[in-house]
């Protein structure tokens, strides 16, 4: 028989009421240029300074750069891997999820974040941008893909700098009450 008489302690109640940290997904190519690597690394550091968790595909290129920046900024990283081998993650990933889903993991990457930052990338990145918008996640595009019909596309912003990307995320998610670390 189930016992429904348990009254939660003050500690249990305060933990349950604690605000959840934002999760921000960073997407981009497994291979990237040096400028893209630097931008992604800066995005990762700014995400850490915001106190948010960085989510990415867990592999190399933009994903590695963003995770590296987050770790160097004292942040937490989550890598959503396409294969079954958790050891395939780059060295800056704290927690790995080995999906075995190949490109299907792209939906998990973007749905795990409250917002998405895209840095460069190829067709996989383009699919992630489309999936993110389909599930109504705000997307900041930092270089790379542009939509042909992008005039005023709701939830999609083209930004020039990592700082602009994070400022737009703060606005899109209403994170004005969160002070950067």
N, C-alpha and C positions, 0 to 999 in steps of 0.2 A: 504494500500500500504506500502511496506517495504521501509525503509529509509536506503540507503547504503552510505550516505554521512558522517556518524559518523567517526571522526578521533580519534583514541585512545589517551588518555592522556599519558604523560611520565610515570606516575605511573602505568597505565595499561600495557604499553609496558614492563617496567622493571619487573613487576610481571610475565608476560607471558614468559619472557626470563630467569627467575630464574631457576637455575639447580634443578632438581627433586632429592629429597633425595632417596637413595637406600632403597629398602624393602628387608629384609632377612627373609625367613621362617625358623622356627625351628620346627622340627617334632620329635616325639617320643611317647612312651607309656603313657597312662593315669595313669598308675602305674609304678613306677621305683624304682631302688635301691638308697641308699644314695649316692654312688659315681656318678651315673647317674644324680641325682638331682643336686649335686654340679657342675658337668660339664656343665649341661644345664644352671644353674644359672650364671656361669662364661661366657658362650657363650652370654647370654642375656646382661650382663653388657658390654661386648666387643662390641656388636652390638650398644648399646646406645652410647658408647664412640666414635664409628665410625661416629655417627650422622645419623645412619640408623633407619628405622622403623622396629620393630620386628613384624612379622606375625606368628600366631600359631593357633592351633585348639581351644584355649580358655578355655580348661578344666583343669584337674589336672595333676599330675606327671611331666613329662618333660615340658609340655606346661606351667604349673604354675611356675616351676622353672625358665624357660627362661624369662617369663614375669616379674617375681619378680626381677631377675637380671637386666633386662632392666629398670624397674621403679626405682630401687635403684641407677642405674647409670644415672638417669635423662632422660631416653628415652621415646619413644612413643610406645604403643603396640596396635595391632589389633588382635582380636580373631574371628575366623570363626567357628561358632558353628554348630554342627550337627543337633540340634533340633530347636524348635520354640521359646524357652524361653531364652531371653537375660540375665535374672537374673541367669542363670546356669553358666555364665562365672566366672572364678576365679577372686579374688579381685584385681589382678594386670593388668587387661585388661582395656584400655582406651576406645576403640571403639569396639562394638560387631556387628557382622552380624549373625543373626539367620537365617540359611538357610533352615531348615526343610528337608535337603537332606540326613541325616544319613552319611554313609561312602562316599557318592557322594561328600560331601564337601571337601574331600581330594584333589580333583583336584583344587578347589578354593584356598585352603591353599597354594599349591605349585605354582600355576600359579600367585598368588598375589605377590610372592617374585621374586626378580631378581636372587637370589641364594638360596640354601637350605642347612641347616645343620641338619643332622640326628643324634640323640643321643639315642642309644639303640633301644627299641621298638619291637613290634610284627608284625603281618601280616598287620595291618593297616598302619604301618610305611613302611613296604616293598612295599605296593601298592603306597604309596606316592613317594617313591624313583623311582619306575618304571614310574609313571606318570610324575614326574619332568624330567626324562631323555627323555621321549617321546616328551615333549614340549621343550626340549633342555635347561633346566635350569641346571646350574652347581650344583653338589651335593657334599657336604663334609660329609663323614661318620665317625662319632666319636663313635667308639664302635658299637656293634650290627651286623647287616646284612653284609655279604660279598657275592659277586657273585662268582659262581664257575668258570666262565670264565671272570675274571676281569683283565687280563693282558692288561694294556694300554687302558682300556675302556675310550673313550673320555668323558670328562665332569664329571667324577666320581673320587673322590679322597678319599683315606683312610687316615685319620689324627689321630694323637695320643693325641693332646691337643686342648683346645678351642682356644688358641693363634694361633696354626697352621691352624685351620679351618678359622679363620678370615683373616690371612695373605694370604691364598690361595684364599679366596673370593675377597680380594682386587686385587690380580693378575688376577683372572678370569674375573672380571668386569672392570678392568682397572681403579681402584679407587686410583691411585697413587697421583692424584692431590687433594684428599680429606684428610685434616688433621684431625686426631682423635680429639674429643672434649677434 
